[in-house]
Amino acid sequence: MDAMERMRDMRTKGSIVCIGGVNVDRKARLLVPFELGTSHPVVSTQTAGGVARNIAENIGRLGQNVALLSVVGGDHDGQWLIDATSPYVDTRMVTRIPEANTGAYTAVLDERGEMVLALADMAIYDTVRNEWLKQRWLKFGPISAVVLDTNFPTDVISWVIEQCRQDRLPLCVVTVSVPKVKRLPTVLSGVTWLVTNQAEAMALAGKRRLDDAIESLFRLGVENIVITRGAEGVVYATRKGERGAIAAPVVKVADATGAGDAFAAGFLYGVLNGHMVEDACRLGISNAALTLQTAETVNPALTEQRLRAAYEQYFHEGGES
């Protein structure tokens, strides 16, 4: 059974389970050009973040059943994140660890909204163990698909990949950063979709050319590869021989944080609703564009109708044919 067959009717089979990071995102946007060694006036904001959490909220806002499996601290931030996420996502499997600090991500953005520097306090995820995950995995009802980011330790990530392979569950792995891409195991059989950016793909594959990296990732066992390239759009490749590149529309950027997560969610929404990989990438790009135009990590106005309208605007009304 190929990826499309496994994913075609998922909406009737159960929840999409997102496993990974749930963070507080703190952003400071510069009001003047960045210079080393001096202070800068900024506008500061705080939003709910974390790759797995962001993807889950996007998917929930798009009308899909979605659950989140993660950990937060026993602090105020942890409860705030659960409260902010639960209107769109089943958060019953988010565990509070009293002695830990909730994960925190701090980004400094330039005047255009592009990242200058990011800082991550993610020590809480290193406390996650396989036994914790196994106990909660068994409590889920029907699972239609799994989304896994790379915040958890290697043995936990490996367990999820192997469990999805054994259970024949479609699995989308979404990378978090170049350092954390190294947490992925060397055998990736069981990964239906790998959504990553260009730097992370080449770091994982150990290659300097994108084409070589794609071939190397196929040899590791990945079925389908989608590589985001920021303003240049995306490149995709499948084991069936489908390959292509799709340009991103030009939009006014308010804040780039969360755009990659929005792409992953829009892409998965497309696949779950029967779109071929190329068209699913267009839906992902459309969702990323919607997120780029808001200061929030997840667009608060996102709906299925809004995404479909953006897709039509960017790719059928004077965009790509």
C-alpha positions as CSV (number, residue, x, y, z in Angstrom):
1,M,0.0,0.0,0.0
2,D,1.6,3.3,-1.1
3,A,1.5,6.6,0.7
4,M,-1.5,8.0,-1.1
5,E,-3.6,4.9,-0.5
6,R,-2.7,4.9,3.2
7,M,-3.6,8.6,3.6
8,R,-6.6,8.9,1.3
9,D,-9.4,8.3,3.7
10,M,-7.7,9.3,7.0
11,R,-10.4,11.8,8.0
12,T,-12.7,8.9,8.9
13,K,-10.2,6.7,10.7
14,G,-9.0,8.7,13.7
15,S,-6.8,11.6,14.9
16,I,-3.6,13.0,13.5
17,V,-1.1,12.7,16.4
18,C,1.6,15.4,16.6
19,I,4.6,14.5,18.7
20,G,7.3,17.0,19.7
21,G,7.9,20.6,20.9
22,V,5.5,22.9,22.8
23,N,7.2,26.1,23.5
24,V,6.7,29.7,24.4
25,D,7.8,31.9,21.5
26,R,9.1,35.2,22.4
27,K,9.9,37.6,19.6
28,A,11.7,40.9,19.5
29,R,11.4,42.8,16.3
30,L,14.1,45.5,15.6
31,L,13.0,49.0,14.8
32,V,16.4,49.9,13.4
33,P,19.1,48.0,11.5
34,F,20.9,45.3,13.5
35,E,24.4,46.1,14.7
36,L,26.6,43.9,16.9
37,G,27.7,45.2,20.3
38,T,24.9,47.7,21.0
39,S,21.3,47.7,22.2
40,H,18.3,48.1,19.9
41,P,14.8,49.4,20.3
42,V,12.3,46.6,19.6
43,V,8.7,45.6,19.8
44,S,8.3,42.4,21.8
45,T,5.6,39.8,21.6
46,Q,4.9,36.4,23.2
47,T,2.9,33.6,21.4
48,A,2.4,29.8,21.7
49,G,5.0,27.9,19.7
50,G,6.9,24.7,19.2
51,V,7.0,22.9,15.8
52,A,4.7,20.0,16.7
53,R,2.3,22.4,18.6
54,N,2.3,24.9,15.7
55,I,1.5,22.1,13.1
56,A,-1.2,20.7,15.4
57,E,-2.9,24.1,15.8
58,N,-2.7,24.7,12.0
59,I,-4.2,21.3,11.3
60,G,-6.9,21.8,13.9
61,R,-7.9,25.2,12.5
62,L,-8.2,23.5,9.1
63,G,-10.9,21.2,10.5
64,Q,-8.9,18.0,11.1
65,N,-9.0,15.9,14.2
66,V,-5.6,16.3,15.9
67,A,-4.0,15.4,19.2
68,L,-0.7,16.6,20.7
69,L,1.8,14.4,22.6
70,S,4.4,16.5,24.5
71,V,5.7,17.8,27.8
72,V,5.6,21.2,29.5
73,G,6.8,22.5,32.8
74,G,4.9,23.0,36.0
75,D,5.2,26.7,35.5
76,H,2.7,29.4,34.4
77,D,4.0,29.1,30.8
78,G,3.1,25.4,30.7
79,Q,-0.6,26.0,31.7
80,W,-0.8,29.0,29.4
81,L,0.3,26.9,26.4
82,I,-2.2,24.2,27.2
83,D,-5.0,26.8,27.5
84,A,-3.9,28.5,24.2
85,T,-3.8,25.2,22.3
86,S,-6.8,23.2,23.6
87,P,-9.5,25.1,21.6
88,Y,-8.1,23.5,18.4
89,V,-6.2,20.4,19.6
90,D,-6.7,17.5,22.0
91,T,-4.1,18.3,24.6
92,R,-4.9,15.5,27.1
93,M,-1.6,13.8,26.3
94,V,0.5,16.9,27.1
95,T,2.2,16.0,30.4
96,R,3.2,18.6,33.0
97,I,6.6,18.1,34.7
98,P,6.5,20.1,38.0
99,E,10.3,20.5,38.4
100,A,11.0,21.5,34.7
101,N,10.9,24.8,32.8
102,T,8.6,24.9,29.8
103,G,10.4,25.0,26.5
104,A,11.2,28.6,25.3
105,Y,12.2,29.9,22.0
106,T,13.4,33.5,21.6
107,A,13.8,35.1,18.2
108,V,15.3,38.4,17.2
109,L,13.8,39.7,13.9
110,D,15.1,42.5,11.7
111,E,12.9,45.3,10.4
112,R,11.6,43.1,7.6
113,G,10.6,40.3,9.9
114,E,13.4,38.0,9.0
115,M,15.3,36.1,11.7
116,V,18.6,37.6,12.9
117,L,19.2,35.3,15.9
118,A,17.2,32.6,17.7
119,L,17.8,31.1,21.2
120,A,16.2,27.8,22.4
121,D,15.8,26.6,26.0
122,M,14.7,23.1,25.3
123,A,16.2,21.0,28.2
124,I,12.8,19.7,29.1
125,Y,12.7,17.5,26.0
126,D,15.8,15.6,27.0
127,T,13.8,14.2,30.0
128,V,11.4,12.3,27.7
129,R,11.9,8.6,27.7
130,N,10.5,5.7,25.7
131,E,8.5,4.3,28.6
132,W,6.6,7.6,28.9
133,L,5.8,7.6,25.2
134,K,4.8,3.9,25.1
135,Q,2.3,4.4,28.0
136,R,0.6,7.3,26.3
137,W,0.7,5.7,22.8
138,L,-1.4,2.9,24.0
139,K,-4.1,5.3,25.3
140,F,-4.8,6.8,21.9
141,G,-7.8,5.7,20.0
142,P,-7.5,5.2,16.2
143,I,-4.5,7.0,14.8
144,S,-4.8,8.1,11.2
145,A,-1.3,9.7,10.8
146,V,1.6,10.8,12.9
147,V,3.7,14.0,12.7
148,L,7.0,13.9,14.5
149,D,9.5,16.8,15.0
150,T,13.1,16.3,16.1
151,N,13.0,17.9,19.6
152,F,13.0,14.6,21.5
153,P,16.0,12.3,22.1
154,T,17.2,10.0,19.4
155,D,15.9,6.8,21.0
156,V,12.5,8.3,21.4
157,I,12.4,9.4,17.7
158,S,13.7,6.0,16.6
159,W,10.9,4.3,18.6
160,V,8.2,6.4,17.0
161,I,9.6,5.7,13.5
162,E,9.7,2.0,14.1
163,Q,6.3,1.9,15.7
164,C,4.8,3.7,12.7
165,R,6.5,1.3,10.3
166,Q,5.2,-1.7,12.2
167,D,1.7,-0.3,12.5
168,R,1.7,0.9,8.9
169,L,0.9,4.4,9.9
170,P,1.7,7.3,7.6
171,L,4.5,9.3,9.3
172,C,5.6,12.8,8.5
173,V,8.9,13.8,10.1
174,V,9.5,17.6,10.3
175,T,13.0,18.7,11.1
176,V,13.6,21.5,13.6
177,S,17.2,22.7,13.1
178,V,20.5,21.7,11.7
179,P,21.8,20.5,15.1
180,K,18.6,18.5,15.9
181,V,18.5,16.9,12.5
182,K,21.3,14.7,13.8
183,R,18.9,13.2,16.3
184,L,17.3,11.2,13.4
185,P,18.4,7.6,13.2
186,T,20.5,6.4,10.3
187,V,17.7,4.1,9.0
188,L,14.6,6.1,8.1
189,S,12.4,3.2,6.8
190,G,8.9,4.1,8.0
191,V,9.1,7.8,7.2
192,T,6.4,8.5,4.7
193,W,7.2,12.2,4.3
194,L,10.3,14.1,5.3
195,V,9.6,17.9,5.4
196,T,12.9,19.8,5.9
197,N,14.7,22.9,4.8
198,Q,17.7,22.9,2.4
199,A,20.4,23.3,5.1
200,E,18.8,20.5,7.3
201,A,18.4,18.2,4.3
202,M,22.1,18.5,3.3
203,A,23.3,18.2,6.9
204,L,21.2,15.0,7.4
205,A,22.4,13.5,4.1
206,G,26.0,14.7,4.5
207,K,26.0,16.1,1.0
208,R,26.7,19.6,-0.4
209,R,24.5,19.3,-3.5
210,L,20.7,19.2,-3.2
211,D,20.3,16.4,-5.8
212,D,22.9,14.3,-4.0
213,A,21.2,14.9,-0.7
214,I,17.8,13.7,-2.1
215,E,19.3,10.5,-3.4
216,S,21.0,9.9,-0.1
217,L,17.8,10.4,1.8
218,F,16.0,7.9,-0.4
219,R,18.7,5.4,0.3
220,L,18.2,5.9,4.1
221,G,14.6,4.8,3.6
222,V,12.5,8.0,3.2
223,E,9.5,7.5,0.8
224,N,8.9,11.2,-0.1
225,I,10.9,14.3,0.4
226,V,9.8,17.9,0.5
227,I,12.5,20.6,0.9
228,T,11.6,24.2,1.7
229,R,13.8,27.0,0.5
230,G,12.3,30.1,2.0
231,A,11.4,32.8,-0.6
232,E,12.5,30.4,-3.4
233,G,9.6,28.0,-2.7
234,V,9.9,24.2,-2.4
235,V,11.5,21.2,-4.1
236,Y,9.8,17.8,-3.9
237,A,10.8,14.2,-4.9
238,T,9.1,10.9,-4.5
239,R,10.2,7.3,-4.9
240,K,7.8,7.0,-7.8
241,G,9.9,9.4,-9.7
242,E,7.8,12.6,-9.3
243,R,10.1,15.6,-9.0
244,G,9.6,19.3,-9.2
245,A,10.1,22.8,-7.9
246,I,7.4,25.3,-7.0
247,A,8.0,29.0,-6.6
248,A,6.6,30.9,-3.6
249,P,4.4,33.9,-4.2
250,V,5.7,37.4,-3.2
251,V,3.9,38.6,0.0
252,K,4.5,41.3,2.5
253,V,6.3,39.7,5.5
254,A,5.1,40.7,8.9
255,D,7.0,37.8,10.7
256,A,8.7,34.7,9.3
257,T,8.4,32.7,12.5
258,G,6.1,29.7,12.1
259,A,6.0,29.8,8.3
260,G,7.8,26.4,7.9
261,D,5.4,24.8,10.3
262,A,2.4,26.3,8.4
263,F,3.8,24.9,5.2
264,A,4.0,21.4,6.8
265,A,0.5,21.6,8.1
266,G,-0.9,22.9,4.7
267,F,1.0,20.2,2.9
268,L,-0.4,17.5,5.2
269,Y,-3.9,18.9,4.8
270,G,-3.5,18.6,1.1
271,V,-2.4,15.0,1.2
272,L,-5.1,14.0,3.7
273,N,-7.7,15.4,1.3
274,G,-6.5,13.4,-1.6
275,H,-4.2,15.9,-3.4
276,M,-1.1,14.8,-5.3
277,V,2.2,15.8,-3.8
278,E,2.6,18.8,-6.2
279,D,-0.7,20.3,-5.3
280,A,-0.3,19.5,-1.6
281,C,3.0,21.6,-1.8
282,R,1.0,24.5,-3.3
283,L,-1.5,24.3,-0.4
284,G,1.5,24.3,2.0
285,I,3.0,27.3,0.3
286,S,-0.4,29.1,0.5
287,N,-0.6,28.4,4.2
288,A,2.9,29.6,4.8
289,A,2.1,32.8,2.9
290,L,-0.9,33.4,5.2
291,T,1.3,33.0,8.2
292,L,4.0,35.3,6.9
293,Q,1.5,38.1,6.7
294,T,0.6,38.0,10.4
295,A,2.7,38.7,13.5
296,E,1.4,35.5,15.1
297,T,3.2,32.1,14.9
298,V,-0.1,30.6,13.7
299,N,-2.5,32.8,11.6
300,P,-5.4,33.4,14.0
301,A,-7.8,33.8,11.0
302,L,-6.9,30.4,9.4
303,T,-9.8,28.3,8.2
304,E,-10.2,25.7,5.4
305,Q,-12.0,28.4,3.4
306,R,-9.3,30.9,3.9
307,L,-6.6,28.4,2.9
308,R,-8.6,27.4,-0.2
309,A,-9.0,31.1,-1.1
310,A,-5.3,31.7,-0.8
311,Y,-4.5,28.7,-2.9
312,E,-6.8,30.0,-5.7
313,Q,-5.3,33.5,-5.4
314,Y,-1.7,32.4,-5.6
315,F,-1.9,29.6,-8.0
316,H,-4.9,30.1,-10.2
317,E,-5.7,33.8,-10.4
318,G,-2.6,35.0,-12.3
319,G,-0.3,32.7,-10.5
320,E,0.9,29.2,-11.6
321,S,-1.4,27.3,-13.8
